Amino acid sequence: MGKAWWVEIITKKPDCTYYFGPFVSHREAQLAQLGYLEDLEQERPQLIAIEIKQCQPKELTVFKDEWREKAYFTISPDLSA
């Protein structure tokens, strides 16, 4: 079975990547994306990109600072010197 379709929305201020889905088809995701954009307007973000793609996101909302923290803590102590 293939991966589901998701709407990926990347914003600045807040620096986030949002995933909405899953959807059975590209068309279904495309029809739903406007509603998600309207929901995000409450935060007044600067929109950077919208993409509909097949993937399996591990998290539905990824904050840029959280990504940095996770990347920092996965560095091996041997490599941090």
C-alpha positions as CSV (number, residue, x, y, z in Angstrom):
1,M,0.0,0.0,0.0
2,G,1.3,3.5,-0.9
3,K,1.7,6.5,1.2
4,A,-1.2,8.8,1.9
5,W,-1.5,12.3,0.5
6,W,-0.8,15.3,2.9
7,V,-1.1,19.1,2.6
8,E,2.2,20.6,3.8
9,I,2.2,24.3,4.7
10,I,5.4,26.1,5.7
11,T,5.1,29.4,7.5
12,K,7.4,32.1,8.9
13,K,6.5,33.9,12.1
14,P,5.8,31.3,13.5
15,D,8.5,29.3,11.8
16,C,6.6,26.1,11.4
17,T,5.8,23.3,9.0
18,Y,2.2,22.0,9.3
19,Y,0.9,18.7,7.9
20,F,-2.8,18.2,7.3
21,G,-4.3,14.8,6.2
22,P,-4.1,12.0,5.5
23,F,-6.1,12.0,2.2
24,V,-6.8,9.1,-0.2
25,S,-6.0,11.2,-3.3
26,H,-4.2,14.3,-4.4
27,R,-7.5,15.9,-5.5
28,E,-9.0,15.3,-2.0
29,A,-6.1,17.1,-0.4
30,Q,-6.3,19.9,-2.9
31,L,-10.0,20.5,-2.1
32,A,-9.3,20.6,1.6
33,Q,-6.2,22.9,1.6
34,L,-8.2,26.2,1.5
35,G,-9.9,25.3,4.8
36,Y,-6.5,24.7,6.5
37,L,-5.2,28.0,5.2
38,E,-8.3,29.8,6.6
39,D,-7.6,28.1,10.0
40,L,-4.0,29.2,10.0
41,E,-4.9,32.8,9.2
42,Q,-5.8,33.3,12.9
43,E,-2.1,33.1,13.7
44,R,-1.3,35.7,11.0
45,P,1.7,33.8,9.7
46,Q,3.8,34.8,6.7
47,L,3.0,32.0,4.2
48,I,6.1,30.5,2.5
49,A,4.9,27.4,0.7
50,I,2.1,25.0,0.2
51,E,2.7,21.5,-1.2
52,I,0.5,18.5,-1.6
53,K,2.7,15.4,-1.4
54,Q,2.8,11.7,-0.5
55,C,4.6,11.2,2.8
56,Q,4.3,9.9,6.3
57,P,5.0,12.8,8.7
58,K,6.2,11.9,12.2
59,E,4.6,15.0,13.6
60,L,1.7,17.2,12.4
61,T,3.3,20.5,13.5
62,V,7.1,21.0,13.5
63,F,8.5,24.2,15.0
64,K,11.9,25.3,13.6
65,D,13.3,25.7,17.2
66,E,12.2,22.2,18.1
67,W,13.9,20.8,15.0
68,R,17.1,22.5,16.1
69,E,16.8,21.1,19.6
70,K,16.2,17.6,18.3
71,A,19.1,17.8,15.9
72,Y,21.4,19.1,18.7
73,F,20.5,16.3,21.1
74,T,21.0,13.5,18.5
75,I,24.7,14.5,17.9
76,S,27.0,12.0,19.3
77,P,29.2,13.3,22.2
78,D,32.2,12.0,20.3
79,L,31.4,14.3,17.4
80,S,30.7,17.5,19.3
81,A,34.3,18.2,20.3
